[in-house]
Amino acid sequence: MMTDYRKIINEELIHNLTAYKNSEQVLSAMTYALNNGGKRIRPILLLSLLNDFNIDYHLGLNAACALEMIHTYSLIHDDLPAMDNDDFRRNNPTVHKKYNEAIAILAGDALLTEAFNVAINEMLSAEQNIAIIKALASYSGLSGMIYGQELDLASEGEDLKINELIEMHKYKTGKLLALPLVIACIIAKQEQLFKIVDKIGILLGRAFQIQDDIFDVTKSLAELGKDTNSDSKNQKCTYTTIMSIDDAEKECQGLYLEVEKLINDLSLNDNQTLSLIKSLRTRQY
């Protein structure tokens, strides 16, 4: 029976927040955002790959929580009026709507900052902890997700070519999906796999983004739990604005097949990572 990583991560995230006693509104907003029904795909990827390396998942739990905190901060800031200006996330008001814009900014800042405290694991070597911290910063910062977000903002009102869209989502979506796989390799001392797991994460990110773009034009607010007109409202170029829904779906499925082949080529000891990828391939939200 597969370990319920989502439940474990949820419990650990809340446990980590209980350490903070000198905040009210910001801590409340952080808790609200983390408890808002996230699928926990990124931390589950990390723990699943550790399992497939025959490594105790507890060694990656701190990093998994840190990764989810960084992902959650990025969503809080994405939803802000200065960014996508969205009112709903997972069928609930976005953080700046539930609280206010200033508290939302601070909550995002706090989640990002505290993630680096949470990431440190006394069961790992100093070298591994340093490598994890560097990976978290690199993949979420100016060389990773932030660069993708900059490209996204600059693309508003522009007609992008497919290669430009791929480049944007390599960073905006792909880097935070490659990051858990890279961290798992750090913990398992499988550094020779960095290049291939980075590629897996980038391809997975593109497939994931295509799915989101398809959902945004085929599903409702009630089904997705978020605003479905955000991209059109902000005049953003998406996969469904430059190709048909059928072609986008074919592209998405082809990417998932490529990811599955690359994972099979790793010759892992178990198949939790592959099972997770297959479940993402058929997700409906």
Contacts in CASP RR format, 6 or more apart in sequence:
PFRMAT RR
TARGET T0000
AUTHOR 0000-0000-0000
METHOD contacts of the structure
MODEL  1
MMTDYRKIINEELIHNLTAYKNSEQVLSAMTYALNNGGKRIRPILLLSLL
NDFNIDYHLGLNAACALEMIHTYSLIHDDLPAMDNDDFRRNNPTVHKKYN
EAIAILAGDALLTEAFNVAINEMLSAEQNIAIIKALASYSGLSGMIYGQE
LDLASEGEDLKINELIEMHKYKTGKLLALPLVIACIIAKQEQLFKIVDKI
GILLGRAFQIQDDIFDVTKSLAELGKDTNSDSKNQKCTYTTIMSIDDAEK
ECQGLYLEVEKLINDLSLNDNQTLSLIKSLRTRQY
2 272 0 8 1.000
2 275 0 8 1.000
3 47 0 8 1.000
3 51 0 8 1.000
3 57 0 8 1.000
5 40 0 8 1.000
5 43 0 8 1.000
5 44 0 8 1.000
5 47 0 8 1.000
5 48 0 8 1.000
5 57 0 8 1.000
6 39 0 8 1.000
6 40 0 8 1.000
6 44 0 8 1.000
8 47 0 8 1.000
8 61 0 8 1.000
9 40 0 8 1.000
9 43 0 8 1.000
9 44 0 8 1.000
9 47 0 8 1.000
9 61 0 8 1.000
9 64 0 8 1.000
9 65 0 8 1.000
9 68 0 8 1.000
10 35 0 8 1.000
10 40 0 8 1.000
12 61 0 8 1.000
12 64 0 8 1.000
12 65 0 8 1.000
13 34 0 8 1.000
13 65 0 8 1.000
13 68 0 8 1.000
13 69 0 8 1.000
14 31 0 8 1.000
14 34 0 8 1.000
14 35 0 8 1.000
16 65 0 8 1.000
16 114 0 8 1.000
16 118 0 8 1.000
17 27 0 8 1.000
17 30 0 8 1.000
17 31 0 8 1.000
17 34 0 8 1.000
20 27 0 8 1.000
20 114 0 8 1.000
23 110 0 8 1.000
25 99 0 8 1.000
25 103 0 8 1.000
26 103 0 8 1.000
26 106 0 8 1.000
26 107 0 8 1.000
26 110 0 8 1.000
27 110 0 8 1.000
28 99 0 8 1.000
29 95 0 8 1.000
29 98 0 8 1.000
29 99 0 8 1.000
29 103 0 8 1.000
29 104 0 8 1.000
29 106 0 8 1.000
29 107 0 8 1.000
30 107 0 8 1.000
30 108 0 8 1.000
30 110 0 8 1.000
30 111 0 8 1.000
32 95 0 8 1.000
32 98 0 8 1.000
32 99 0 8 1.000
33 72 0 8 1.000
33 75 0 8 1.000
33 76 0 8 1.000
33 95 0 8 1.000
33 107 0 8 1.000
33 108 0 8 1.000
33 111 0 8 1.000
34 68 0 8 1.000
34 69 0 8 1.000
34 72 0 8 1.000
34 111 0 8 1.000
36 89 0 8 1.000
36 90 0 8 1.000
36 92 0 8 1.000
37 90 0 8 1.000
38 90 0 8 1.000
40 68 0 8 1.000
41 177 0 8 1.000
41 276 0 8 1.000
41 280 0 8 1.000
42 64 0 8 1.000
42 67 0 8 1.000
42 68 0 8 1.000
42 71 0 8 1.000
42 176 0 8 1.000
42 177 0 8 1.000
42 179 0 8 1.000
42 180 0 8 1.000
43 64 0 8 1.000
43 65 0 8 1.000
43 67 0 8 1.000
43 68 0 8 1.000
43 180 0 8 1.000
44 64 0 8 1.000
44 276 0 8 1.000
45 177 0 8 1.000
45 180 0 8 1.000
45 181 0 8 1.000
45 184 0 8 1.000
45 273 0 8 1.000
45 276 0 8 1.000
46 60 0 8 1.000
46 63 0 8 1.000
46 64 0 8 1.000
46 67 0 8 1.000
46 180 0 8 1.000
46 181 0 8 1.000
46 183 0 8 1.000
46 184 0 8 1.000
47 57 0 8 1.000
47 60 0 8 1.000
47 61 0 8 1.000
47 64 0 8 1.000
47 184 0 8 1.000
48 272 0 8 1.000
48 273 0 8 1.000
48 275 0 8 1.000
48 276 0 8 1.000
49 180 0 8 1.000
49 181 0 8 1.000
49 184 0 8 1.000
49 185 0 8 1.000
49 188 0 8 1.000
49 197 0 8 1.000
49 268 0 8 1.000
49 272 0 8 1.000
49 273 0 8 1.000
50 56 0 8 1.000
50 57 0 8 1.000
50 59 0 8 1.000
50 60 0 8 1.000
50 184 0 8 1.000
50 187 0 8 1.000
50 188 0 8 1.000
51 57 0 8 1.000
51 270 0 8 1.000
51 272 0 8 1.000
51 273 0 8 1.000
52 266 0 8 1.000
52 268 0 8 1.000
52 269 0 8 1.000
52 270 0 8 1.000
52 271 0 8 1.000
52 272 0 8 1.000
52 273 0 8 1.000
53 184 0 8 1.000
53 188 0 8 1.000
53 190 0 8 1.000
53 268 0 8 1.000
53 269 0 8 1.000
54 269 0 8 1.000
54 270 0 8 1.000
55 184 0 8 1.000
55 187 0 8 1.000
55 188 0 8 1.000
58 123 0 8 1.000
59 121 0 8 1.000
59 123 0 8 1.000
59 124 0 8 1.000
59 187 0 8 1.000
60 121 0 8 1.000
60 183 0 8 1.000
60 184 0 8 1.000
60 187 0 8 1.000
61 121 0 8 1.000
62 118 0 8 1.000
62 119 0 8 1.000
62 120 0 8 1.000
62 121 0 8 1.000
63 119 0 8 1.000
63 121 0 8 1.000
63 132 0 8 1.000
63 136 0 8 1.000
63 183 0 8 1.000
63 187 0 8 1.000
64 180 0 8 1.000
65 115 0 8 1.000
65 118 0 8 1.000
65 119 0 8 1.000
66 115 0 8 1.000
66 116 0 8 1.000
66 118 0 8 1.000
66 119 0 8 1.000
66 136 0 8 1.000
67 115 0 8 1.000
67 136 0 8 1.000
67 176 0 8 1.000
67 179 0 8 1.000
67 180 0 8 1.000
67 183 0 8 1.000
69 111 0 8 1.000
69 112 0 8 1.000
69 114 0 8 1.000
69 115 0 8 1.000
69 118 0 8 1.000
70 111 0 8 1.000
70 112 0 8 1.000
70 115 0 8 1.000
70 136 0 8 1.000
70 140 0 8 1.000
70 176 0 8 1.000
71 176 0 8 1.000
72 108 0 8 1.000
72 111 0 8 1.000
73 107 0 8 1.000
73 108 0 8 1.000
73 109 0 8 1.000
73 111 0 8 1.000
73 112 0 8 1.000
73 115 0 8 1.000
74 140 0 8 1.000
74 145 0 8 1.000
74 149 0 8 1.000
74 176 0 8 1.000
75 89 0 8 1.000
76 94 0 8 1.000
76 95 0 8 1.000
76 96 0 8 1.000
76 104 0 8 1.000
76 107 0 8 1.000
76 108 0 8 1.000
76 111 0 8 1.000
77 83 0 8 1.000
77 104 0 8 1.000
77 105 0 8 1.000
77 108 0 8 1.000
78 84 0 8 1.000
78 86 0 8 1.000
78 149 0 8 1.000
79 85 0 8 1.000
79 86 0 8 1.000
79 89 0 8 1.000
79 94 0 8 1.000
79 95 0 8 1.000
79 96 0 8 1.000
79 104 0 8 1.000
80 96 0 8 1.000
80 101 0 8 1.000
80 104 0 8 1.000
80 105 0 8 1.000
81 96 0 8 1.000
81 101 0 8 1.000
83 149 0 8 1.000
83 153 0 8 1.000
84 230 0 8 1.000
84 234 0 8 1.000
85 230 0 8 1.000
85 233 0 8 1.000
85 234 0 8 1.000
86 94 0 8 1.000
86 226 0 8 1.000
86 227 0 8 1.000
86 230 0 8 1.000
87 93 0 8 1.000
87 94 0 8 1.000
87 97 0 8 1.000
87 227 0 8 1.000
88 94 0 8 1.000
88 97 0 8 1.000
88 221 0 8 1.000
88 225 0 8 1.000
88 226 0 8 1.000
88 227 0 8 1.000
89 95 0 8 1.000
89 225 0 8 1.000
89 226 0 8 1.000
90 225 0 8 1.000
90 226 0 8 1.000
91 222 0 8 1.000
91 225 0 8 1.000
91 226 0 8 1.000
92 98 0 8 1.000
94 104 0 8 1.000
95 103 0 8 1.000
95 104 0 8 1.000
95 107 0 8 1.000
95 108 0 8 1.000
96 103 0 8 1.000
96 104 0 8 1.000
99 107 0 8 1.000
112 140 0 8 1.000
115 136 0 8 1.000
116 133 0 8 1.000
116 136 0 8 1.000
116 137 0 8 1.000
119 129 0 8 1.000
119 132 0 8 1.000
119 133 0 8 1.000
119 136 0 8 1.000
120 129 0 8 1.000
120 133 0 8 1.000
121 128 0 8 1.000
121 129 0 8 1.000
121 132 0 8 1.000
124 132 0 8 1.000
124 187 0 8 1.000
128 186 0 8 1.000
128 187 0 8 1.000
131 186 0 8 1.000
132 183 0 8 1.000
132 186 0 8 1.000
132 187 0 8 1.000
135 179 0 8 1.000
135 182 0 8 1.000
135 183 0 8 1.000
135 186 0 8 1.000
136 179 0 8 1.000
136 183 0 8 1.000
138 144 0 8 1.000
139 145 0 8 1.000
139 175 0 8 1.000
139 176 0 8 1.000
139 178 0 8 1.000
139 179 0 8 1.000
139 182 0 8 1.000
140 146 0 8 1.000
140 175 0 8 1.000
140 176 0 8 1.000
140 179 0 8 1.000
141 147 0 8 1.000
144 171 0 8 1.000
144 175 0 8 1.000
145 171 0 8 1.000
145 172 0 8 1.000
145 175 0 8 1.000
145 176 0 8 1.000
147 171 0 8 1.000
148 168 0 8 1.000
148 169 0 8 1.000
148 170 0 8 1.000
148 171 0 8 1.000
148 172 0 8 1.000
148 175 0 8 1.000
149 172 0 8 1.000
151 167 0 8 1.000
151 168 0 8 1.000
151 171 0 8 1.000
151 172 0 8 1.000
152 168 0 8 1.000
152 172 0 8 1.000
152 236 0 8 1.000
155 164 0 8 1.000
155 168 0 8 1.000
155 236 0 8 1.000
155 237 0 8 1.000
156 234 0 8 1.000
156 235 0 8 1.000
156 236 0 8 1.000
157 235 0 8 1.000
157 236 0 8 1.000
157 237 0 8 1.000
158 237 0 8 1.000
159 237 0 8 1.000
159 242 0 8 1.000
160 168 0 8 1.000
160 237 0 8 1.000
160 242 0 8 1.000
161 242 0 8 1.000
162 242 0 8 1.000
162 243 0 8 1.000
165 237 0 8 1.000
165 238 0 8 1.000
165 239 0 8 1.000
165 242 0 8 1.000
166 206 0 8 1.000
169 205 0 8 1.000
169 206 0 8 1.000
169 209 0 8 1.000
170 202 0 8 1.000
170 206 0 8 1.000
172 209 0 8 1.000
173 205 0 8 1.000
173 206 0 8 1.000
173 208 0 8 1.000
173 209 0 8 1.000
174 201 0 8 1.000
174 202 0 8 1.000
174 204 0 8 1.000
174 205 0 8 1.000
174 206 0 8 1.000
174 208 0 8 1.000
174 209 0 8 1.000
175 202 0 8 1.000
177 201 0 8 1.000
177 202 0 8 1.000
177 204 0 8 1.000
177 205 0 8 1.000
177 208 0 8 1.000
178 197 0 8 1.000
178 198 0 8 1.000
178 199 0 8 1.000
178 200 0 8 1.000
178 201 0 8 1.000
178 202 0 8 1.000
178 204 0 8 1.000
181 197 0 8 1.000
181 198 0 8 1.000
181 200 0 8 1.000
181 201 0 8 1.000
182 194 0 8 1.000
182 197 0 8 1.000
182 198 0 8 1.000
184 190 0 8 1.000
184 197 0 8 1.000
185 191 0 8 1.000
185 193 0 8 1.000
185 194 0 8 1.000
185 197 0 8 1.000
193 266 0 8 1.000
196 262 0 8 1.000
196 265 0 8 1.000
196 266 0 8 1.000
199 262 0 8 1.000
200 259 0 8 1.000
200 262 0 8 1.000
200 263 0 8 1.000
201 259 0 8 1.000
203 255 0 8 1.000
203 258 0 8 1.000
203 259 0 8 1.000
203 262 0 8 1.000
204 255 0 8 1.000
204 256 0 8 1.000
204 259 0 8 1.000
204 277 0 8 1.000
204 280 0 8 1.000
206 255 0 8 1.000
207 252 0 8 1.000
207 254 0 8 1.000
207 255 0 8 1.000
207 256 0 8 1.000
207 259 0 8 1.000
207 280 0 8 1.000
207 281 0 8 1.000
208 280 0 8 1.000
209 239 0 8 1.000
210 239 0 8 1.000
210 248 0 8 1.000
210 249 0 8 1.000
210 251 0 8 1.000
210 252 0 8 1.000
210 255 0 8 1.000
211 252 0 8 1.000
211 283 0 8 1.000
213 231 0 8 1.000
213 238 0 8 1.000
213 239 0 8 1.000
213 240 0 8 1.000
213 248 0 8 1.000
214 239 0 8 1.000
214 240 0 8 1.000
214 245 0 8 1.000
214 248 0 8 1.000
214 249 0 8 1.000
214 252 0 8 1.000
215 223 0 8 1.000
215 224 0 8 1.000
215 228 0 8 1.000
215 284 0 8 1.000
215 285 0 8 1.000
216 224 0 8 1.000
216 228 0 8 1.000
216 229 0 8 1.000
216 230 0 8 1.000
216 231 0 8 1.000
216 238 0 8 1.000
216 240 0 8 1.000
217 228 0 8 1.000
217 240 0 8 1.000
217 245 0 8 1.000
218 245 0 8 1.000
219 228 0 8 1.000
219 285 0 8 1.000
220 228 0 8 1.000
221 227 0 8 1.000
221 228 0 8 1.000
223 284 0 8 1.000
223 285 0 8 1.000
224 285 0 8 1.000
225 285 0 8 1.000
227 233 0 8 1.000
231 238 0 8 1.000
239 248 0 8 1.000
239 251 0 8 1.000
240 248 0 8 1.000
243 251 0 8 1.000
253 281 0 8 1.000
256 277 0 8 1.000
256 280 0 8 1.000
256 281 0 8 1.000
259 277 0 8 1.000
260 274 0 8 1.000
260 277 0 8 1.000
260 278 0 8 1.000
263 273 0 8 1.000
263 274 0 8 1.000
263 277 0 8 1.000
264 274 0 8 1.000
268 274 0 8 1.000
END
